[in-house]
Amino acid sequence: MRLVRLIANLGYGSRREVAMMFREGRITDPAGDVLYADDQREHADIRVDGEALDPPIGLSLMLHKPVGVTCSTKDVGRLVHDLLPERFRLRNPALSTVGRLDRDTSGLLLLTDDGALLHRIISPKSAVAKIYEATLAEDLRGDAVALFASGMLMLESEKTPLLPAELEILEPRRARLTLHEGRYHQVRRMFAAVGNHVTALHRRSVGALTLGDLAEGEWCVLDEHDIGRVFTARRGA
């Protein structure tokens, strides 16, 4: 791949703009020697304005999403992409969220430009475990644990029952819920089905991948080991 196309696909500008960056001597090797558009270089040996290139195509990130941020590129207000470098919006292929967390939900959010990986994670066949902690408006009913685990709970407007889910009551109004599917606003709708209301919701983990010490609004690049942990079962953790 020509260097102009490579750098443009990483979001640094249009091909015309990147070509101009070459003419201005802004594209160099690690020693500071100017590179030309038809040079052959490894990704790691290219610098833009003295800085290493962003990760290549096949990028996957983990983000600690704060409350009040939307998983969209079009909604009004603060967006997930506002927490990332501006040029990440322009990457080709696009960097997309793997599923969504609603505006009022915080916690672990995955993003990737690898379409095959995205579909593998969200595929019902993968049954990737996702663990949430919910704060509730009312004390939990005693039958909620058995009902959620039954595989018989039917949500309003749905045609098939939910898969069994593990509910752990931490306090009368605080619970940990493990899901193996991802339906629209599923956690909130499940608690609504047992007469309760979620006042705060946080996703702790996806598979065996956790936020660790990643602070709200921070993100990190995932390696192959991290991605493998997404597909590791994690029940009741």
C-alpha positions, 0 to 999 in steps of 0.5 A: 500500500502506498504511504499516502493511502496508508496514512490517509486511511488512518485519518490524518487527512485526505489523500491530497492533504497527506500528499501535501504533508509529504511535500512539506517534509512532515513525514519522516523515519525515526531518525528524522530523515524525510520520507517520500510517497513512493518509499517502502517502510514498515508501519513502525518506521513512519513518523508524522510530525515526529510522532509515531503513526497511530495503530494500523487497521485492525485497531481495537480499543477498550474505553471506560465510558462515563455517564452522559456520553452517547455511543453515536457519531450523529447525536447531539451532545457529548459523543464517545468519539469526543474522548478519542483523538479527532482523527480516529473519526476519519479512519477507514474502515471506520472505528465502531462501537461493539454494541452500545451503552446508553447515555446513562450507563457507564463502564466498559465499551469496546470499539474496533475497525475490524468488522469480522471481530465486531460481528463475532463478539455480538453474534448470539453464537458467541454468547459473550458474557457481560457483567453489569452492576445496577442500583435500583429504586426499590428493594429487589423481589425475592423471586427475581433471581429464579425468574432471571435464571429460568430462561422464561422471562419475556420482555414487552414487545419481544417474541422470544424469551430471554436466555438465562441470566445470573442475578446476584443480590449485593444489597437490597437495592444493588445487584450484579447481573450477567447476560449472555445476549444483548437486546435493546436496553435489556438490563433496564427492561429486565428489572422493569419486568419485576416492578423495579427501576434502574437508577444507575448502571455500570458494565464491569466486564465483557467476557474476562476483560475488565476495566482494571485501573482505567479511569473514566474517559480513558481508553487503551489499545487491546492486543491479541491476548486482551481480545482473547479474554473477551471470549473467555467465559466469566460467570458471576465474577 
